[in-house]
Amino acid sequence: MAEQIARLEAKLLHTQSEVLELRSLTAGKPQVAFSATLMESGSGEVGPFTTGTALKYKKVFSNVGSGYNPSTGTCVCVRERERERER
């Protein structure tokens, strides 16, 4: 049990270190990312389409920055310069 606790503590320290490193890389800038799948579960086919079609992901695992809109199937990433113009 003590060995398992020691392993978990070491893993926690490593994870905390990675979080600090990632924070320094982003330097407080807004981040946008999403992870999703086209199907709720299992597999299947999507398309073909004869016109441009937005694919709406059925299951969204993460949506950092709320850039992905599951209702429309679009992801919007505002660049920093555009944010400054809006101010």
N, C-alpha and C positions, 0 to 999 in steps of 0.2 A: 504494500500500500504506500509506504513512504517513497519507494522508487517511482511509482506512478505519479505521486504528487510532485516530486522533483522534476519529472519529465514535463508535466503540465505547466509548472512554473517557468521552466526554460522556454517552452513553446510560447507562453504568454509574453515573456520578455522579448522574444524574437518578433512576435506579432506587433507589439508596441513600438519596437524599433522601426519596423516596416511602415507603420502608420505615420510616424514622425517623418520618415524619409519621403513618403508620398505627399504629405502636407507641404514639405519644403519645395517639392517639385512643382506643385500647383500654385504655390505662393498666394493662396487666397483667391485665385481666379475662379469664376463660376465654371463648373464642370457639367457636361451633358453626356450621358451614356445610357443605353438601355440594352437589356437582354430579354429575348422573347422567342417563342416558337410558333410556327404557323398552325399547329394542331393542338387541341386540348390534350390529347394523348394518342399514342400509337403512331401510325403513319398513314399517308394518303397522298393524293396528287393535288396540285394547284395549277390551274391554267390548262392549256394555253389560252392567251387572250389576244384578241385582234386589235385592241386599242390599249393605250397606256392605262394601267390599272394599279391603284395603290393596294398593296397587300396589307390586310389588317391582321396583325398577329393575334392569335386566339388566347395565348397565355403569356403574360408579361411577368418575368421574374424580378426584374429591377428596373427602375426608371429614375436614375440619378438626374436631378435638375428638372424633372418633369418635362423633358423635351419631347417625348413620344406621346402622341395622342391616340389611344386605342380606338376611339370612335371614328377617326378619319384615316388612320394608318399612316400618319405623317410624323416626322421627327424634325423639330425646328431647333437649330443651334444658332443663337445670336452671338455674333462676334463682338469682341470688346469695343471696337470702334463704333459699332452701331448702338451699343448701350450708351456710350458717351454722348452720341448725337441725341438720344432720347431724353437726356437730362436737361 
